[in-house]
C-alpha cells in the first residue's frame, strides 16, 4: 500500500470507496504476533504467541499476560496490535460486564456485548477527531447460547467464527484451522487446545522458537475463564508436539491468497527475505524496548 | 448563598442542623408534628412531595410448585377505602418466562411495567432468542427501587416476580418499595402476607415441592380467605401460571362466596 492523497483523515473516502486510515489500522494488527481462537461445543480456547523478554522470565511483569486479557468469568480476549489501545477496549468490556452483573446478576450475553462493542468502535471510524483502534481481538466466551469466538477488527467489523487466527504470519494458522475445522465441534478439551497449539506453531514459521512463548486460555461449561500458568502450558505443549509437526509448507501457504498477501506485506516491510531471516523488528528489540508503542 | 449560580441546587438536607441555628435533636419531648401519611419532602422549584399511596392494589400471592409458579391477585384497585376500579388485571405476563404481580400504588406499578415492557421490546428487536429471566428482572427491580428509595422518591410498590429460569428451574421472589428482595416457595404482598403465607406454609409437604393441583387449590383457598377478611379485596381474581412451556394469565375467576353463616351472627 502506498501513500496517496486520500489517506490523511479517517473521514475521507477514496474514489474507489475505501477508507485508507481504517485499512492502515488493520495493518497494525498484522504487526502483532499471531493469536488463535477456536471452539468446541463446550469449550472455547485462545492461544497466543508472546514474545518473551530477555530479562527475568519469572518476573511478575513477564509478558505472559500481555496478549490474553480476562474480561469476566465467562469471557476473555486475546489481542494482536497496539497493547495500549487493547487495554482501553478491555477496560470498557470489563466495566460493561461488571455493570451488567450488578444490575441483572448474570453473565452478559457475549453476542450482545460484542455487537455493542462494534457499534462503539465504528464511531472511531467516522469522526475527524478520532482514529480507529489499532488492535484486532479474538473474544472467547461461554453463555446460555453456548461457546463463542468473535473476531473484532479496527474496521469495527465483528465476525462470529468457528475458529480464527489473526496477527503476523497467521495465514498458516488459518490454513491449519480450515483443514481441521470439522473436528473441532466434538473435540475434547485437550484435543481442542492441542489443535490450537499446532495451529500457532505454524505461525512461528522459521523464526527462533525460544524467542516466543505460547500462552493458552480456556473458557467453557463449568470452566470460568482461565489463563494457564507455565506448568500447564508446558503440559499441553508436550502433548501437542506428539501430534507431529503442523503440516504446512511455505510453498503451500504461498499459493493461497492469504499467503500471498502475507508474503507481499513482508516483502514491502523488510525487502525480499530468504528462508531463515525473521522480521527486522527482532534486532531492535533491546534498544527500542519501551521507547515507542510496540505492537504485541 | 453568596454566589447563587445554580438556582436548581437543593440543600443537602432538610430539617437538619444549620449553621448558626439551634437544632432540636429528635426524641424526648419532641412533638410529632406530622402524621406519617402527610410527611412531605421538598421537591424542586419549592414544591412539596409526599410519598403516600393513592390508588392501591391489595394483596398478591405467589406459590412455587414443581413445574413452575402461580401468581394470583384480585382485580380491584382501591382509592383509599373506596372500591374504585373493580376489573383491573394486576398479574402481568412479562415474557414467556416471567410473571409479575403488582401490589400497592397502582400508578407506580403501571410506570415500572411500562419500563419493563420497553426492555422486552428491546429484547425482541435484538432477535437473538435470548429472553430475560425472572432472576434478572428481580435483581434489576431491586437496584431500581433501592436507588429510588435512596433519593427519597420511592416507587411505592410491592411486587411478586415469578417464572422459570434457564434450565426450567422455577423462581419466585418478592421485591418491595425499599429494594428489599427475597426468594421463597410462597411470597405475598399486603394482607396476604399475614393471612395467606401461614396457610400455605402449613400445608407445605416436607421434602418436596407442591404439585400443580395442590398449588392451585391453595390459591383458591387463600383468595377465599382474603376476600372474607381483607376489606380491600374483591371476589374476582386472576391467576398467572408460568411453566417451562410458557406463561399465561388466566381468569378472571370468582371466589365461591357463602354468606349463609351471616344469619348466625348476633346483630345481623
Interface residues (C-beta under 8 A of the other chain):
Chain A: X102 X103 X104 X105 X106 X109 X111 X112 X144 X145
Chain B: X126 X128 X129 X130 X133 X135 X136 X139 X140 X143 X166
